[in-house]
Amino acid sequence: MTKWLYPGMFFKRWLFLALLGCGLLLTGVTLVVYSFTPYTGFFLEKMINNITGQSGMLLPSMVIMVAGAGLMVYGLCKAMYSVISAVTPGGDKLVDVIYHRRRRKKGPRIVVIGGGTGTPVLLRGLKKYTDNLTAIVTMADDGGSSGRLRDDLDILPPGDIRNCLVALADREPLAKELMQYRFAAGELKGHSLGNLVLAAMCDITGGFDRAVHRLSRMLAVRGRVIPATLTNVRLCAEMEDGSVVCGQSKIPQSGKKIRRVFLEPGNCYPIEDALQAIEEADAIIMGPGSLYSSVMPGLMVQGISEAIARARAAKIYICNVMTQPGETNGYSASQHLHAILKHAGAIVDYAVVNTETVPAKLVDWYNREGAAPVVADLEAINALGVTPISGELLQEGGVVRHHPDRLAHLLIGLINGYHHQPKHAVYINNYLQPKHVAGE
């Protein structure tokens, strides 16, 4: 407590002013009380009468009360402002900071399963609504900087973890600039600084999960980021011709149609925190992201899909906006969903699909790369026993991405409706409608 009185705090002067005002206020109140009593020998009365030349104490006492109250309020306000200006970020108003933090703490408990570039986009939007976020991140990446560190240091791939940590960082722009920096030359060429920091932290803490936890605290992450498994796994794909390709980065290069994917070794298990988060969740979201290389590997970890099936949460799959060359060529939205159900079972209640038209110039550019907009076949999705949720969800820019704010707004409305509406209800064109069940 004595630190409040240290030099340079810009607090003492206003505290003393407030105390002076409080003393004057109490003095004024005391004088008013004594002005209505028969005792006339009160020394303050005689002193005030001598100063003012008046025979009554009431008016001077009221003046003292008002002056004291004014000084007290002014001193307290200036003292509070001195504290607020030192602790609120970027000059934000304290009431706004408190309101948004309280609101986010009461937000729904949401688990997001995925990786790649799609999951960070979603997290960036959801963190404005809730702090109760858990990202369960795929651990099958073996390309780029992550692949090199995986081979050189025998650690789990840090790339997708890094992207999710940056997306959930309280000071995202600064964290992104630092953690996403890539070296352009020398032996570190191609490595991102964030990947190297995670690798160093892993060596310091003695475990990848502990490294993620420590870096989360450093970045003031809203929510939690958890590896899907601590087992060093590889993603493998069985193709339609019966051949097997292993390695996440090699699968799209094979040029063959995928029949199924699986992890090697198969006996990989999730962290207990991941299973607990799924059990306690209000909503479990799969995607957006590459169907076979980002979303599916998280579901293939032993026990994850079973935990999702048991959970009472709203289970939502977010379909990609564009197909991915070498993975989902020609896939419609219902075919994406069918692959999820085929691999992981009936773990989807709702499928979110974009229905906004992709700009023609971007379609042409993607067509040259072998990709195309995903067809929103909503009736086929409904036929799979899953409720389609459609919306205009694109973000303007040089690439086709989900708009983080639009997507998050739609999802929060869906999650809140799932928990506050009758049990048998569906969304049709974003409006809640009763669902008539046979026999009811």
C-alpha positions in Angstrom: 0.0 0.0 0.0 2.9 2.4 0.7 3.8 2.3 -3.0 0.9 4.6 -3.7 2.9 7.3 -1.9 6.1 6.8 -3.9 7.3 9.8 -6.0 6.2 9.9 -9.6 2.8 8.1 -9.0 0.8 11.3 -9.7 -1.6 10.0 -7.1 -0.6 11.6 -3.7 -1.7 15.1 -4.4 -5.2 14.1 -5.5 -5.5 11.7 -2.6 -4.6 14.5 -0.1 -7.0 16.9 -1.9 -9.8 14.4 -1.6 -9.0 13.8 2.1 -9.1 17.6 2.7 -12.4 17.8 1.0 -13.7 14.9 3.1 -12.6 16.8 6.2 -14.3 20.0 5.2 -17.5 18.0 4.4 -17.5 16.4 7.8 -16.9 19.7 9.4 -19.8 21.3 7.6 -22.1 18.4 8.5 -21.1 18.8 12.2 -21.8 22.5 12.1 -25.2 22.0 10.6 -26.1 19.4 13.3 -25.0 21.7 16.1 -26.8 24.7 14.6 -30.1 22.9 15.4 -29.1 22.1 19.0 -29.7 24.3 22.1 -26.0 24.3 23.0 -24.5 27.6 21.9 -21.1 27.4 23.4 -19.6 25.4 20.5 -16.3 27.1 19.8 -16.5 26.8 16.0 -19.8 28.7 16.1 -18.1 31.6 18.0 -15.2 31.5 15.5 -17.4 31.6 12.4 -19.6 34.3 13.9 -16.5 36.4 14.6 -15.2 35.9 11.0 -18.5 36.4 9.2 -20.1 38.8 11.6 -23.3 36.8 11.4 -25.2 35.3 14.3 -26.2 32.0 12.5 -24.1 29.0 11.5 -26.3 27.4 8.9 -25.3 29.3 5.8 -21.5 29.2 6.4 -21.9 25.5 7.3 -23.6 24.8 4.0 -20.8 26.6 2.1 -18.2 24.5 3.9 -20.1 21.3 3.0 -20.4 22.2 -0.6 -16.7 23.2 -0.9 -15.7 20.0 0.9 -17.8 17.8 -1.3 -16.5 19.5 -4.4 -12.9 19.1 -3.4 -13.4 15.5 -2.5 -15.1 14.6 -5.8 -12.5 16.5 -7.8 -9.6 14.8 -6.0 -11.1 11.3 -6.3 -11.8 11.9 -10.0 -8.2 13.1 -10.7 -6.8 10.2 -8.7 -8.9 7.7 -10.6 -7.9 9.3 -13.9 -4.2 9.1 -12.9 -4.6 5.3 -12.4 -6.8 4.7 -15.4 -4.4 6.5 -17.8 -1.6 4.2 -16.6 -3.4 0.9 -17.0 -5.9 1.2 -19.9 -4.5 0.2 -23.3 -4.2 2.9 -26.0 -6.1 5.5 -24.0 -9.4 3.4 -24.0 -12.1 4.5 -21.6 -12.1 2.4 -18.5 -15.8 1.8 -18.7 -15.4 0.3 -22.2 -12.5 -1.9 -21.1 -14.4 -3.2 -18.1 -17.6 -3.7 -20.1 -16.0 -5.7 -22.9 -13.9 -7.8 -20.6 -16.8 -8.7 -18.4 -18.9 -9.5 -21.4 -16.3 -11.7 -23.0 -15.7 -13.6 -19.7 -19.4 -14.5 -19.7 -19.3 -15.5 -23.4 -20.0 -19.1 -24.6 -17.4 -21.8 -24.2 -16.3 -22.6 -27.7 -13.9 -25.2 -29.0 -12.4 -24.8 -32.4 -10.7 -27.8 -34.1 -8.4 -27.3 -37.1 -5.3 -25.6 -38.3 -3.8 -23.9 -41.3 -4.9 -20.4 -42.2 -8.6 -20.9 -41.7 -8.7 -21.5 -37.9 -6.8 -18.2 -37.1 -9.4 -16.3 -39.2 -12.2 -17.7 -37.2 -10.5 -17.2 -33.8 -9.8 -13.5 -34.7 -13.5 -13.0 -35.0 -14.7 -15.1 -32.1 -12.3 -13.5 -29.5 -14.4 -10.3 -29.7 -17.3 -12.2 -28.2 -15.8 -14.5 -25.7 -12.6 -15.3 -23.7 -13.7 -18.9 -23.3 -12.0 -20.1 -26.4 -10.1 -23.3 -26.9 -8.2 -24.0 -30.1 -7.3 -27.7 -30.6 -4.7 -27.5 -33.3 -3.7 -30.1 -35.8 -0.2 -31.5 -35.4 0.4 -33.1 -38.8 2.2 -30.2 -40.6 5.5 -31.3 -42.2 6.2 -28.5 -44.7 8.1 -25.3 -44.7 9.6 -23.9 -41.6 7.6 -26.3 -39.4 8.8 -29.3 -41.3 12.5 -28.3 -41.1 12.3 -27.7 -37.4 10.5 -31.0 -37.0 13.3 -32.8 -38.7 16.2 -30.9 -37.2 15.1 -30.6 -33.6 12.6 -33.5 -33.3 9.8 -31.3 -32.0 6.2 -31.1 -32.9 5.4 -28.7 -35.8 5.0 -25.1 -34.4 3.5 -23.3 -37.4 -0.2 -23.8 -36.9 0.1 -23.3 -33.1 2.0 -20.0 -33.8 -0.8 -18.7 -36.1 -3.5 -19.5 -33.5 -1.5 -17.8 -30.7 -1.1 -14.7 -32.8 -4.8 -14.6 -33.7 -5.8 -14.8 -30.0 -3.1 -12.4 -28.7 -4.5 -9.4 -26.9 -2.2 -7.1 -28.8 -2.5 -8.9 -32.1 -1.0 -6.4 -34.6 2.3 -6.1 -32.7 2.4 -9.8 -31.9 1.7 -10.6 -35.6 4.4 -8.3 -36.8 7.0 -10.0 -34.5 5.9 -13.6 -34.5 5.2 -13.8 -38.2 8.5 -12.3 -39.3 10.3 -14.5 -41.7 14.0 -14.4 -42.4 14.8 -13.7 -46.0 18.5 -14.8 -46.2 21.1 -17.0 -44.5 20.7 -20.2 -42.7 17.5 -19.1 -41.2 15.9 -18.2 -44.6 12.2 -19.3 -44.6 12.0 -19.7 -40.8 9.5 -17.5 -39.0 10.6 -15.9 -35.7 7.5 -17.3 -33.9 8.5 -20.9 -34.9 12.0 -20.4 -33.5 10.6 -18.9 -30.3 8.4 -21.9 -29.8 11.3 -24.2 -30.5 13.5 -22.4 -27.9 10.6 -22.3 -25.4 10.2 -26.1 -25.9 13.8 -26.6 -25.0 13.6 -24.3 -22.0 10.4 -25.8 -20.5 11.1 -29.4 -21.4 7.8 -30.0 -23.3 5.9 -28.7 -26.2 2.6 -28.3 -24.3 4.4 -26.3 -21.6 6.1 -24.2 -24.2 2.7 -23.3 -25.8 1.3 -22.4 -22.3 4.3 -20.2 -21.5 4.1 -18.4 -24.8 0.4 -18.0 -24.4 1.0 -16.1 -21.2 3.7 -13.9 -22.8 1.3 -12.9 -25.6 -1.7 -12.4 -23.2 -3.7 -14.8 -25.3 -7.5 -14.7 -24.9 -8.4 -18.3 -24.4 -6.3 -21.4 -24.8 -4.3 -23.0 -27.6 -3.8 -26.8 -27.2 -2.0 -29.3 -29.5 -4.3 -32.0 -30.6 -1.8 -34.6 -29.6 1.8 -34.7 -28.3 2.6 -37.8 -30.4 4.8 -37.1 -33.4 2.3 -38.1 -36.1 2.3 -38.2 -39.8 -0.8 -37.7 -42.0 -1.3 -40.5 -44.6 -3.8 -40.8 -47.3 -5.2 -43.9 -49.1 -6.0 -43.0 -52.7 -8.8 -44.3 -54.9 -6.3 -46.5 -56.7 -5.2 -48.2 -53.4 -1.9 -46.4 -53.1 -0.8 -44.7 -49.9 0.9 -41.4 -49.6 2.4 -40.2 -46.3 3.2 -36.6 -45.4 0.8 -33.7 -45.3 2.8 -31.7 -47.9 3.0 -34.7 -50.2 -0.6 -35.6 -50.4 -1.8 -32.7 -52.6 1.1 -33.3 -54.9 0.2 -36.9 -55.7 -2.5 -35.8 -58.2 -4.8 -38.7 -57.1 -8.2 -38.6 -55.6 -8.3 -39.3 -51.8 -10.4 -42.2 -50.5 -9.5 -41.7 -46.8 -6.9 -40.2 -44.5 -5.4 -41.6 -41.3 -2.6 -40.8 -38.8 0.5 -42.8 -38.3 1.0 -44.1 -35.6 -2.7 -44.7 -35.1 -2.4 -45.0 -31.3 -2.0 -41.2 -30.7 -4.0 -39.7 -27.9 -5.1 -36.2 -27.0 -4.2 -34.1 -24.0 -6.6 -34.4 -21.2 -7.3 -30.6 -21.4 -8.6 -31.1 -24.9 -11.1 -33.7 -23.9 -12.2 -31.7 -20.9 -12.7 -28.6 -23.1 -14.9 -30.6 -25.5 -16.9 -32.0 -22.7 -17.6 -28.6 -21.2 -18.1 -26.7 -24.5 -21.3 -24.9 -25.5 -20.2 -25.2 -29.1 -17.6 -27.3 -31.0 -16.5 -25.8 -34.4 -14.6 -27.8 -37.1 -13.0 -25.7 -39.7 -12.7 -23.7 -41.8 -9.5 -25.0 -43.3 -8.1 -27.6 -45.7 -10.5 -30.6 -45.3 -8.0 -33.5 -45.3 -4.9 -31.8 -44.1 -6.1 -29.2 -41.5 -9.6 -30.3 -40.2 -9.4 -34.1 -40.5 -6.1 -34.7 -38.6 -7.5 -33.2 -35.4 -10.6 -35.5 -35.6 -8.4 -38.6 -36.3 -6.7 -38.4 -32.9 -7.9 -41.3 -30.7 -10.9 -40.2 -28.6 -11.5 -36.7 -30.1 -14.4 -37.7 -32.4 -15.9 -39.9 -29.6 -15.7 -37.0 -27.2 -17.4 -34.7 -29.7 -20.2 -37.3 -30.2 -20.9 -37.4 -26.4 -20.8 -33.6 -25.9 -24.0 -31.7 -25.5 -22.6 -28.8 -27.4 -23.7 -27.4 -30.8 -21.5 -29.2 -33.3 -20.7 -27.0 -36.3 -18.7 -27.6 -39.5 -17.6 -24.5 -41.5 -17.2 -25.4 -45.1 -14.4 -23.8 -47.2 -15.2 -21.1 -49.7 -13.0 -22.6 -52.4 -11.9 -26.1 -53.3 -8.3 -27.1 -52.8 -6.1 -28.5 -55.6 -5.0 -32.0 -54.8 -7.5 -32.5 -52.0 -11.0 -31.5 -52.8 -11.1 -30.9 -56.5 -14.8 -30.6 -57.6 -16.1 -31.0 -54.1 -19.5 -29.4 -53.3 -20.3 -28.3 -49.7 -22.2 -31.6 -49.1 -19.2 -33.6 -50.3 -17.0 -31.8 -47.8 -19.5 -32.7 -45.1 -19.9 -36.3 -46.2 -16.1 -36.8 -45.9 -16.3 -35.5 -42.3 -19.2 -37.9 -41.4 -17.5 -40.8 -43.2 -14.2 -40.4 -41.2 -15.5 -39.3 -37.8 -19.1 -40.3 -37.6 -22.3 -38.3 -37.0 -20.6 -35.4 -35.2 -22.1 -32.4 -37.1 -25.4 -30.7 -36.3 -25.0 -27.6 -38.5 -23.0 -26.9 -41.6 -22.1 -23.2 -42.3 -21.9 -22.5 -46.0 -21.0 -19.3 -47.9 -23.6 -18.2 -50.5 -22.0 -14.9 -51.5 -20.7 -14.8 -55.1 -16.9 -14.8 -55.4 -15.7 -11.9 -57.6 -15.1 -13.0 -61.2 -11.5 -11.8 -61.3 -10.7 -13.9 -58.3 -12.5 -16.9 -59.8 -10.3 -16.7 -62.9 -7.2 -16.5 -60.8 -8.2 -19.5 -58.7 -9.2 -21.5 -61.8 -5.7 -21.1 -63.1 -4.5 -22.6 -59.8 -6.9 -25.5 -60.1 -9.4 -24.3 -57.5 -13.1 -23.2 -57.8 -15.8 -21.8 -55.6 -17.5 -24.5 -53.5 -21.1 -25.1 -54.6 -23.6 -24.5 -51.8 -25.9 -27.5 -52.3 -28.0 -26.9 -49.2 -30.6 -29.5 -49.9 -28.0 -32.2 -50.2 -26.6 -31.1 -46.8 -30.1 -31.4 -45.3 -30.4 -34.9 -46.8 -27.3 -35.9 -44.7 -29.2 -35.1 -41.5 -27.3 -31.8 -41.0 -28.9 -28.3 -40.9 -27.4 -26.0 -43.4 -26.7 -22.4 -42.3 -26.0 -20.0 -45.2 -24.8 -16.5 -45.3 -22.7 -13.9 -47.2 -19.4 -14.5 -45.5 -16.7 -13.3 -47.8 -14.0 -10.7 -47.0 -12.9 -8.4 -49.7 -9.2 -8.7 -50.7 -6.8 -10.3 -53.1 -7.6 -13.8 -51.8 -10.8 -15.5 -51.0 -11.3 -15.8 -47.2 -14.1 -15.8 -44.7 -14.8 -12.5 -43.1 -13.9 -13.0 -39.5 -16.5 -10.6 -38.1 -19.4 -11.8 -40.3 -18.6 -15.4 -39.6 -18.2 -14.9 -35.8 -21.5 -12.9 -35.7 -23.4 -15.7 -37.5 -21.8 -18.3 -35.2 -22.6 -16.5 -31.9 -26.2 -16.1 -33.0 -26.4 -19.8 -33.9 -24.8 -20.8 -30.6 -27.0 -18.6 -28.5 -30.1 -19.8 -30.3 -29.1 -23.4 -29.8 -29.0 -23.0 -26.1 -32.0 -20.7 -25.6 -34.5 -22.1 -28.2 -36.7 -25.2 -28.1 -34.8 -28.5 -28.5 -36.2 -29.2 -31.9 -35.4 -26.1 -34.0 -33.5 -25.4 -37.2 -32.2 -22.3 -39.0 -33.4 -21.7 -42.5 -31.8 -18.8 -44.3 -30.6 -17.5 -40.9 -34.1 -17.5 -39.4 -35.1 -19.8 -36.6 -38.0 -22.2 -37.6 -39.7 -24.9 -35.6 -38.7 -28.4 -36.6 -41.5 -31.0 -36.7 -40.3 -34.4 -35.7 -42.3 -37.5 -36.6 -44.5 -38.7 -33.8 -44.7 -35.3 -32.1 
